[in-house]
Amino acid sequence: MTAFIVGRMAIHNRDWMEEYFAKVPALIEANGGEFLVKGGEPEVLEGDETPPDAAFVIRFPSRDAALAFWNSDEFAHLVKLRQTGSTLQAHLYAGLEPVL
């Protein structure tokens, strides 16, 4: 069953971004995943939550594949790097059904 990692990121500085984004896509692909969307120019339409600086959705063939990526040793190093300049809220969703 397809799984998705959905994230919202607040960026505090950009020093980490070049190395992180040079390596993360290959790790995602190695686990069968792909970015569906990333980046964005958020605008609050409803509610009082501060919007993130960026958002992303990554699709994986299964929950296990998504977790294999997220919990890999290779990604752990990049997580520490990312955390030097950003705050991330990330969630794993499985069992979503298309409505189109």
Summary of the structure (lengths in Angstrom):
residues: 100
radius of gyration: 14.0
end to end distance: 17.7
largest distance: 39.4
contacts: 258
relative contact order: 0.34
helix: 33%
strand: 31%
